[in-house]
Amino acid sequence: MGKQLLETDASLRRFAHIDELIANPQNPTPLVRVHRVVSQCSMDLHLKLEWFNPFGSIKDRTALFLLKGMIERGELNGKDLVEPTSGNTGIALAGLAAIMGKKISVTIPDGVPEEKKLLLRMLGAEVWATPDDLCPIDHPKDGAIALAHSMVHSKANGGHYAMPNQYENPDNVRAHYETTGPEVWAQTQGEIRFFFAGYGTCGTITGIGKYLKEQNPDIRVIAMEPQKGHRLPGLKNLQESKPPAILDTSIIDEVLKVEDDDAYAMTRRLFREEGLIVGPSTGAIVHAAIEFGRDREGVGVAISPDSGLKYASFFADILGDEGNPSL
């Protein structure tokens, strides 16, 4: 008699494969109100905790949709994967590639935390760290993207690589239009009035923003953009990086700029006042949301893309000797 296998049963939180844990409207990531950091803010602010996805970020959704689309179009047949990433999409793609038995190479900016590079290598990815000056002068922060494209189009590679291309692939937007957006709408019972997300690949803000505005055109969609020369992995200043092709600026009502110091100060406050172990992009987005919401009432939702566990080395630099008293 063959081995008996327990079937997937979401009601029991029992799954056959790790990818089945990636969030969807039937299995949403948590929405949590913040309290102390918004004491001077009239808005009722909630964070969408995307680090509850199995590979640790909102990019799990994106990676799943990117690969499903490539499989449906036959783009992965006989090819390995390559993708430019600031870490989170690459980690999710590497985890999914491991399940599929696919090899993956990722190109990643030099300045990304070592924790992310290590996780990628642990998942079996080949990691190509790239200097910013690899890219043309008009977009000096796009070195990893340039290298990935060169690997795909190199005659020497003979069509060996297929690239999901999160910056241009509409499946990135679709992931959030079909999952994250409906989750936010349902979890706020349609009461949301303000939505906040950062500029990165722009699939998140475009997909969620489009869905929410279709439900209620009066919802304000606010983009957070870091300053030039920032140290906020996963976020992009669109003056020093090429605007992603999937960004739909027509759904953006306002863009707020955030400095690194303000982003990291808010990240620290979220740790210490809310018990939320978030990454620095969350700090930046929450800082922008609070500045926007000081004199505005209503329900706001801000994306918390990933946890702070991937940024320990960055936080060590910021804390210095704090908390380490000498004997």
Secondary structure, 3 states (H helix, E strand, C coil): CCCCCCCCEHHHCECCCHHHHCCECCECCCEEECCHHHCCCCCEEEEEEHHHCCCCECHHHHHHHHHHHHHHCCCCCCCEEEEECCCHHHHHHHHHHHHHCCCEEEEEECCCCHHHHHHHHHCCCEEEEECHHHCCCCCCCCHHHHHHHHHHHCHHHCCCEECCCCCCCHHHHHHHHHHHHHHHHHHCCCCEEEEEEECCCCHHHHHHHHHHHHHCCCCEEEEEEECCCCCCCCCCCCCCCCCCCCCCHHHCCEEEEECHHHHHHHHHHHHHHHCCCECHHHHHHHHHHHHHHCCCCCEEEEEECEEHHHHHHHHHHHHCCCCCCCC
